[in-house]
Amino acid sequence: MSLWEQYLDDYSFPKLKQNIQVDTLIIGGGISGLTTLYYLKNENNICLVESAKIGSGITKNTTGKLTILQGIIYSDLAKNVSLTKSKQYLKSQIKAINLIKEIIKKEKINCDLEKVASYLVAIKKSDEKKLVQEKSFLKKAHINIKDTTFNNNKALKISDSYVFNPLKFLNSLKQILQNKMIYEQTKIDNIIKKDGYYLCTSKDLIIKTKKVIIACHYPFFLFPLLFPLKNHIEKSYLLAWKVNKNEKYSAITTSNPGFSIRFYQDGQNIYKIGLARSHATAFKENDAYNFKMVQKIFNIPANDIVACWSNVDIITNDKLPFIGKIKDNMYILTGYNTWGMTNSILGAKIISDLIKGKDNEFSSLFMLKRYNIAKLKSFFVNSLENILAFTKSKFPYKNWYQSNLKFTKINGKKIAIYTDEKEIEHIVYNECPHLKCSLIFNEIEKTWDCPCHSSRFNIDGKCIKGPSLSDISYKK
Ligand SMILES: Cc1cc2nc3c(=O)[nH]c(=O)nc-3n(C[C@H](O)[C@H](O)[C@H](O)COP(=O)(O)OP(=O)(O)OC[C@H]3O[C@@H](n4cnc5c(N)ncnc54)[C@H](O)[C@@H]3O)c2cc1C
């Protein structure tokens, strides 16, 4: 369970039970979908559908930092995309933080927003040059940035970053939007265009809509756009533990894998959240080992740990999000490169401006059709990673698992069986319905995880995260 899961409130929206016709449909109720609905709340006949519960996707597993100091993104973009785009990206992140502060202030939202210092740390000597480059870029952009040290490592520091509780933020938006047409437990499984409308199906129900906004993190039906080859999935491991003092900072390293830290204070309870061991899902899938390493990196006494979870995000080939129009009246916001707290708000504003026919200075930066060397280079790397993830998934390292996990075949179908502490067998089909990769058992969170495109299934095979649309539960 993530630290934020305890804040998922009991308020729930109904499940859709009949066909409906709307003007605009938003698919996905994470921070992207809900803030888009917030900006479009005065539009006629707008509806949001969420396959599970609002906020229960990637958003509940984030670290919740709001900062412009995002690793070495600016020197990376300047080198691999262009200096102009890098400058624009910085401007966009400043704008995004202001937008979220504006919403919080206007709506008087209590989401424990706190101003903190933010550090960018070079953990290797060889990374110190990267700090110099990032500092030089930020200085030229008039950002107040200082040289400092962090645990004896060279670092950069800015004073005005923020952290917040993303679930408290979403809970307040839910209250504000409670009279809007929102359906939970309603999963869209297909979209077809007919007579100028999109027909979005959810089992045997149809939502007919003029406009559709896809805010479901990993899009489940965009294979024709070669989406899997335009990004890879990065997985990270997080622990939260109780501490005595809120040291009011967040930190991140220049190199990946590195670490990320923040504090969270809710009344008397103070927690530190540490993230480490990030990797592309095509590599290093041993979850239990990775969690152990995180505990070691942050030197956390086992008894102090209050939450332990993993999370994935989409890393695009050129490190810029995908926000904009896919085709007539169809929009998407995704691909945030682990900076979705800022980029979702920005995406929501851009999409709502596009729908209202207003200009937005950042819409061209995140356009889906863009061409640059970084994108082209990573296209080949990602194609190889996809093939590697698929192939590796077919040969799981059996010695990673204890004897309570068995792989077999029944009636020609690949099956995996996990026997729990009470000797109960949990049997699943060992193939992701999305693109047929085999699954990795995550012993700590007790989930079946797809190493290719990040679908997740619970211990008995119920799909808890797309792009898979179906369960893998074994039916005798
Ligand atoms: C380890 C980690 C740490 C991070 N920390 C930070 C941070 O400190 N700061 C920051 O800015 N960003 C951070 N991020 C990134 C950020 O958490 C994500 O980018 C962001 O939460 C994504 O939000 P979302 O709304 O797009 O996706 P989600 O929250 O996943 O929302 C999508 C919703 O769509 C629903 N859905 C899916 N398929 C369907 C369907 N077919 N029909 C209907 N509904 C559907 C899902 O159930 C889900 O609720 C982090 C990411 C990771 C991996």
The ligand as a Gaussian input file, in Angstrom:
#p B3LYP/6-31G(d) Opt

LIG

0 1
 C        7.785000       6.463000      -8.608000
 C        7.129000       7.691000      -9.155000
 C        7.187000       8.883000      -8.448000
 C        6.608000      10.022000      -8.978000
 N        6.724000      11.200000      -8.307000
 C        6.319000      12.335000      -8.892000
 C        6.569000      13.601000      -8.276000
 O        7.133000      13.679000      -7.191000
 N        6.182000      14.706000      -8.935000
 C        5.577000      14.649000     -10.147000
 O        5.316000      15.702000     -10.741000
 N        5.259000      13.462000     -10.725000
 C        5.612000      12.309000     -10.129000
 N        5.357000      11.114000     -10.719000
 C        4.516000      11.055000     -11.926000
 C        3.031000      11.078000     -11.599000
 O        2.753000      10.338000     -10.428000
 C        2.209000      10.484000     -12.747000
 O        2.701000      10.945000     -13.973000
 C        0.750000      10.905000     -12.639000
 O        0.249000      10.512000     -11.368000
 C       -0.090000      10.287000     -13.741000
 O       -1.418000      10.679000     -13.531000
 P       -2.568000      10.256000     -14.540000
 O       -3.826000      10.879000     -14.092000
 O       -2.125000      10.522000     -15.930000
 O       -2.626000       8.655000     -14.400000
 P       -3.462000       7.794000     -13.349000
 O       -3.386000       8.347000     -11.984000
 O       -3.054000       6.379000     -13.537000
 O       -4.947000       7.976000     -13.838000
 C       -5.465000       7.274000     -14.944000
 C       -6.802000       6.680000     -14.531000
 O       -7.415000       6.100000     -15.683000
 C       -8.102000       4.939000     -15.285000
 N       -8.242000       4.095000     -16.477000
 C       -7.279000       3.364000     -17.084000
 N       -7.788000       2.714000     -18.147000
 C       -9.097000       3.042000     -18.208000
 C      -10.155000       2.666000     -19.088000
 N       -9.947000       1.805000     -20.083000
 N      -11.408000       3.183000     -18.858000
 C      -11.613000       4.040000     -17.815000
 N      -10.632000       4.420000     -16.954000
 C       -9.399000       3.932000     -17.150000
 C       -7.211000       4.329000     -14.204000
 O       -7.948000       3.491000     -13.343000
 C       -6.654000       5.556000     -13.502000
 O       -7.367000       5.899000     -12.338000
 C        5.915000       9.952000     -10.210000
 C        5.833000       8.753000     -10.907000
 C        6.449000       7.627000     -10.404000
 C        6.390000       6.351000     -11.172000

